Amino acid sequence: MKKILALLSLILLSHLAISQEYYEVRTYQMKFRGNLGVVEKYISNALIPALNKYGVSKVGVFKDLGKPEPAILVVTIPFSSLESYAGYKAALEKDEAYLQASKAYFDMVGLDKPLFEKISTYLAKGFKGHPALTLPTKNEGRIYEWRTYESYNEDALRRKIAMFDDSELQVFENVGLHRVFFGEVLAGENTPCLTYMVSFENMAERDKNWAKFSADPEWKRISNDPKYANSHSRTVRRFLEPTAYSQW
């Protein structure tokens, strides 16, 4: 009887465990004189409502902090499964409200109607240690730091992800690097790599808490552990702020 109860408990826990999400992270790279307003209206009035209807409840949309030119827009879309990700474009193509709201955006074609330079896309799978999006506090003035860590090869990336799952994620939590999402990039530019986002109330909190991270004894220990040596080769970093219509 005890064995049966133990087995039932394990089954229940497995169902309660949070499944690993998948993230599509798009970067709209605008042209000089590109029509940012049309792109933003498309995202806010067409894409986000359609994704919400499809079952994606929280879409994040961000601009570079400081608003450099040419502008970028970063759109982060969390999916509960790979099947959900695979099916969303077909669902949008059948959504009449989405198609109608997208008309001005879809009509922007031709050399005389510059829209954007390109859309760069990552597809990432959530870490075992941080499987799902953690929504930050929506305080006024909050900022996001989006980082991508490139690795020398696939094994180096595996070791870097293990470093996060084993210890580094907990160090982030302890020192106030507020975790939003972490993902292994399955497809996209500059692979093998991982990508993640953390949030802060402001830049002062960001600087203070990264300094605490650098001084943390556990971070010093794992960063000198030979099994994690040479696990990442390059860091790409952006500071972002949410748009008025971002859902986090």
N, C-alpha and C positions, 0 to 999 in steps of 0.2 A: 504493500500500500504506500509506504514511504517513497519507494522508487517511482511509483506512478505519479504521486504528487509532485515529486522533484521534476519529473519529465514535463508535466503539465505547466509547472512554473517556468521552465526554460522556454517552452513554446510560447507562453504568454509574454515573457520578456522579449522574445525575438520579434513579436508582433508590435510591441510597444516601442521598440527601438526606432529612432529617427532614421529614415532612409537617406542616403546620400543624394543631394539635389544635383542638378545640372544647370550650368549658367551659360547663357549666350551673352557675351560682352561685345557690343558693337561700338566702334569709334567712327563717327562721321567726321571726316577730315574736309573742312570747307575750303573752297577756292577763295582767293581774293575776289571781292565783288560777288561771291556766291550768295544765294538767297537763303540765309539762315532762318529768316522768318517763316518761309514756306516749310522748311524742314521741321521747325519747332511746332508749327500748327499741325503738321501731319502726325508727329509723335504724340502730342497732347490730345488732339481731337479725334484721331483715327486709330493709331496703333495701340495706345494704352487702353482705351475703352474696349477695343476688340480683344486684346489679350486678357483683360479682366473678365470679359464674357466667356472666354475660352477656359478660364480657371486659374490664370496667373494673377495672383492677388496683389503683388507688390513689384512694380517696375521702377527702377531707379534711373534718373536722368541727371547728368552732371555736365558742368562746363569747367574749363580750366580756371583755376583761381587766378585772378588778375586779368582775365579776358584778353589774352594775346591774340594777335592776328597772324595768319588766318585762324579762325575759331575752330574748336572741336566740340562735339557732343559725344558723351559716353553714355550708352544705354545698357543697363544690366537687367537681364530678364531671367528670373529663376524658374526652373521647371522641376516638377516633382519626380519625373522619370525621363528616361531617354525616349520612351514611346510618346510622351507628351510633347517633347521637343520635336520629334520627327513629324508629328501631325499638325503642328500649329499653322504652318503656312497654307496648307490645303484648307484648313478651317477658315482662315482669313479670306481666302479667295472665294469662299461661298457666302461670306457675310456681307449682305447688301448695304447695311449701315456703314461698315468699314469702307467698302468700295466707294460709296458716295462721299464720305468724309475725306477720302484720299484723292479725290479727283484733281484738285489744284496741284497737288504734289506730283501725281502721275503725268499731268500735262506738261510738266517742266522738262521738256526734252529738246535737244538741238543746241548747236553752238551758240545761238543767240540767247539762250536761257540757262546761264551757268547756275548749277545747284550745289554740288559738292564735288570734291576731287575723287574720293573713293570712300567705301565703307570697309574698314578692317574688322575682322571678327575672330573672337576666340570662342571655342566650346570647351568648357571645363567641367570636371566632376568634383564635387565636394569631398574634402578630406574625411577620413574616418573619424579623426579627432574633432572636426568641425563640419558636420555633414550638411547643415542647413543654415540658411540666412538668419543672422541675428540682427534684428532691426535696432538701430541706434535711437537714442533720445532725440526728438526733433526740436532741438533748441535753435533759436535764431542765431545765425552766425557760425553754425557747425561746419566743419570741413572734413574732407575725406582724403586719405592718402592711399593711392592705388599703386601697388608695386607688382612687378613681374620679375621673377628670378629665373634667369636662363642657366642651363647646366651644360657641362661638357659632353655628356652622353646620357643615354637612358638610365644606366645604373646610377650615375651621379644624381640624377633627378629623384630616383627611387629613394636614395639615401637621404636627400634633403627633405623629402616629404616625411620619411620616417623620423627625422630629427624634429620636425614640427609635431607630428602625432605623439611621439614619445615624451617630449619635454617642452619644446619651445612655445607651443600654444598656451601652456599653463603659465609660462613666464610672461607672455603677452597679457594674460588675464591679471596676473599679480601686480604688474607695474602700470596698468591703465592704458594699454594699447587696445582700444575697444574693438573687438573682432566683429567684422561684418560678414565676410565670406572668404573662404580659402578653397582653391580648386587646382587640380592637376589639369593642365591644358591638353585636351585630346586632339584638337585640330586648330590650326591657326599659324600665325607667323612666329618665326624664331623659336620653334620647338627644338629639343625638349625644354619645357619650362613649366613653372607654376605661376599662378596669379592670385593676389589677395587684396582685400581692402580693409582698412581700419578707419575709425572715426574719432574725432576730437571736438571738444567745445570750441576751440580756437587754436591758433598757431602756438600760442604760449604754452597751452597744455600739451600740445604735440611735442614741442622741444623738451619740456620738462620730463615727460614720460619716456621718451626715447633715451634720454640721459640716464634715467633710472634703469632702463633695460640694459644699457651698456655696462652698468656697474653691478648688475645682479649676479650673485655668486653662481646660481644654477646656469645662467647663460654663459658665464665664463667657463664653467665645467664642460658643458656640452660643445661649446665652440672649439674646445681644445681636445675633444674626443677623436682619436684617430679614425674611427669608423665613419665619421661625418666629414672627414677632411676632403677638400676639393670637390665639394658637392654642388657648388654653384659658381658660375663664371662671370655673371654680369647682372647688375640690378638696373631696371628701368623704373623710374618713379614719376608720378604726376600728383599734383595737389589739385583737388577738385572741390567745387561747391555745388549744392543741389539747385536745380531750376525750381521755379515756383510751382511747377506741376509734377515734380518728382514725388513718388509715393513713399520715399524714405530718404 
